[in-house]
Amino acid sequence: MKNKLLLFALLLPFLTFSQDDLLKEIDSTTTNEKVESAFKGLKIVNLESTKLAAKGDLYFIVAHRFGSIKDGIDGFFGLDNAVTQLKFVYGVTNWLTISAARSEPAYDLSAKYLLKSQIKNGFPVSIVGFNSIAFNNSMKESLYPNMEFSDRMIFVNQLLISRKMCDKLSLQLAPTHFHENFVIDDAQDNSQFALGMGGRYKFAKRWSLNVDYATHLNRSDSSPFHDPLSIGVDLETGGHVFQMHFSNSQGIHEAGFLGNTSGLWEKNDIYFGFNLLRVF
């Protein structure tokens, strides 16, 4: 019941503005003008956004997460236990983006593709599909001697639904399915479901406030993990976007932050990080 109420509350802005658009269409002619730039970054914070790379654009992304600040000076406030992801993203067409990444726990390949654009005085949202396949590199054969190659595989499927409400505000929902062929908790289903949500509010010419959160819908009762909440800012500087944020998750890959977030905001178990995007 709580999940249904939460879903309704999140959908309400989309439904309200969608109804307004439909009413406007009665009194105006649809121009088929696409609504651009709901998000400036390829990610909101952790969640993928509906932004795609333009045809022929190559992005190089460095995503960095320091350790938890709760360790204080013993861990140099997180600087001693950092995790980094290096990622290349390429716009094959204006509707298809592919990427390859390497982080400490995983290699992954992904594709993001436009299904439907938000249209001014027309279709009320943008819809983008996202799929990835990853290879978990953190599982040691010494700990799991019977492990097979297939046990390392992780699959992610997302539907990204965003709406640019106005020049300053954009919102997004991200129904997600991810499948881990191997889970440590025997009570946890290999196939897992989450509902991601996020938003961007532009408060200055080059600055925006970004927030995203995901609720895990079938987490086992014995799981030690939590839902990820991330808050940060975007800075647009010419050819790149610099994203700085705090999160209770150090994971960067989808399975890492959706299924294995260990921190709690109320216990100051949070991580500072940044995403640096450079376009070529």
N, C-alpha and C positions, 0 to 999 in steps of 0.2 A: 504494500500500500504506500509506504514512504517513497519508494522508487517511482511509483505512478504519479504521486503528488509532485515530486521533484521534476519529473519529465514534463508535466503539465505547466508548471511554473516557468520552466525554461522555454517551452514552446510558445507561451502566451505572447511575448513580443513579436515573434515571427507571424503568428496567426493574426494579431491585431493589425500589423503593418501590411500583411498580405491582403486583408479585407479592405484596407484603405486603398491599396493599389487597384483592386478590382473595381471599387466604386469610382475611382478616377478614370478608369478605362471607359466607363459608360459615357462620360462627358468629354473625353479627349481621344485623339487618334494616337495609336501606338506608333512610336518612332523606330522601334527595334534598335535603339541606341543602347549598347552594352554599358553596364555600370562597372567602372574600373577601380582597381586599387582598394578593395575592401581591407586588405592587409599589405603592408610594405615588405614584410619579411616572409620567407618561405615557411617559417614556423611562427606561431603566436609566441609561445615560450618553449614548451616541450612539444605541444601538439602541432602537427602539420596544419598549415593554413590553406585556404583555397587559391593562394597565389601560385602561378606556374611560371617557369622561366620562359622568356620570349624565344622564338625560334632562332637558333644559332648562338644563344647566350650560354656561356660556361661560367658557373659559379664555383668558387673554391670557398669552403666553409670550415672554420675552426670552431668547434664547440668545446668549451672547457668548463669543468665543474670541480671546484675545490672541495676539500673535505668539510666535515661538519664543523660549524663555528663553536659548538658546545664544548669541544675539547680545549678551547682556550689557548693559552700560550704553549701547552704541551704539544699541540699539533700545529703551532704557529697559526692559530685561527683558521685552520683548513688548508693552508698552503702546502703542508707536507704530504697530503693524501689526495692529490688531484687526479681526475680522469679526463682524458681528451679524446675527441672524435675528429677525424679528418674526413672530409666529404667532398666529392665532386658531383655537381649537378649540371645536366645539359638539356637544353630545350631542343628536342628533336623537331617538333612543330610547335605552333602556338597553343595546341591543345594537349600535347604529350611531353612530359618531363621525365627523364630517367636519372638515376643517381647510383653511386657506389660509395660505400663508407667503411671506415675501419675505426673501431674504438677498442678500449681495453678488453671488454668481454665478447665482442662480436664483429664479424664481417657481415655486411648486408648489401643487397641489391634491391632497388625499389623503382616503382613507376607511379606517376601521378598524372591523371588525365581528366580533362574537362568533359563533363556530361551535359551541363546546361548552364548558361550564363544568366545572371540577373539582368533584366531589361528595364530600362527606365519606362515607367507607366505600363509595364508588361509583367513578365515572369518575375516573381518577387524575390527569388533567392538564386545563388550560384550553387551548383552541385558538382563536386569533384570526387573521383574515386582515387584511392591510394592502396597499393599492395606492395608488400615487401617479403623477401625471404632472407633469413639470416642464419649464420653458422656460429653457434656458441663456442667461443674459444677459451672460456674460463673453466670448463669442466676438465679436470685432470684425470688422466687414465690411472694414476696411482690411487686415486680415491674411488674410481668407478672402473674396476678392471674388466667388467663385462660390457662396458659401453660400446655401442656401435656408432658408425658415422651418422646414421639417421637420428640417433638420440640427440644430436647437437642442433637439429633443425628447428627453426622458429618461423611461423608464418603469420603475417599481419594483414588484415583486410579492414579498410575504413571507408566510410562515406562521409565526406566533409560537406556540410550545408551551411553556407554563410549568407548574411544579408548586411549590406551597407545601409544602415539606417539613415545616415546623413553624412555630411562631409567629415564630421568628427568621430562618429561612433559606428563600429562594425561588431557584429556578434556571430558566433559560429557554434554549431552542434556537430559532434563527431561520434556517431554510433560505431562501435569497434568490436571486431572479433579477432582474437589472436590465439594461436595454437602452439604450445610448447610440447615437443615430443617427449621431453623429460622434465618432470617436476619433482622437487625434493620432497614436498609434502604429499604423502600418499592420499590424503583426503581431498586434495585439490584436483579438479578436473583439468585434463590437458587442454581442452577447448575452453577458453575464457571470454567473457563479454564485459564490455565497459561502455559507459557513455561519457564522452568528453565534451567539454563546453569551454568557450573562451571568448574574449572580447578585446577590442582595441579602442582607446579613446585618445584622439589627437588633441593635446592641450597647448601645443605651440607649433610654429612653422615646421620644425624638424624633429619634434619630440612627441612621443605617444606613450601612454600607460597601457601595458598589456597584462592580462590575467588569463590563466587557464587552469582547469580543474577536471579531474576524471573520477567518476565513481565506478568501482568494480562491482559488477552485478552478481557474480557467482563465486566470490571468494570463500574459501573454506573457513569454517568456524575456528579451526586451529591455526590459521595463518598468522604469522607475526607482522605482516605487512599492512600498509595503510594506503589511503587514496592520496594521489599527488595534487598539491596546490602550489602554483608558481605565480609570482608577481614580479614584474620588471618594467623596464623602459626601453624603447627603441630610439636610436639616434640616427637620422639619415644624414650622411655626409658624402654627397656626390656619388661616386661609383660603388659605395658599399653602405650596408646597414649594420650598425653596432648595437647588439642587444645585451643588456645587463639585467640580471635578475637574481632573486632568491627563491629557493624551492626546498621542500622537504624530501626531494628525491635527487640522488646523485646520478641516477641512470639517465642515459641519453637515448638509447634505442627504445622503441615502443614497449617491448616486453619488460625492459628494465624499469621504466617509470610507471607503467600501468600495473604491472604485476608484482614488483619487488621494491616498492618504496618503503624505506625503513624509518625515515625521520618523522618527527612530530613537531609542528610549529609551537605548540604550547610548552614543549620542553626545550625550546631553542635548538632542537636537532635539525638545523637547516643548512643549506649549502648555497654559497654564492657562486655564480657562474656567468658566462657570457657566450654569445654566438657572434662570430665575426664573418660577414658575408662580403665577398669581393667578386665583382662581375667582370668578365673579360669579353 
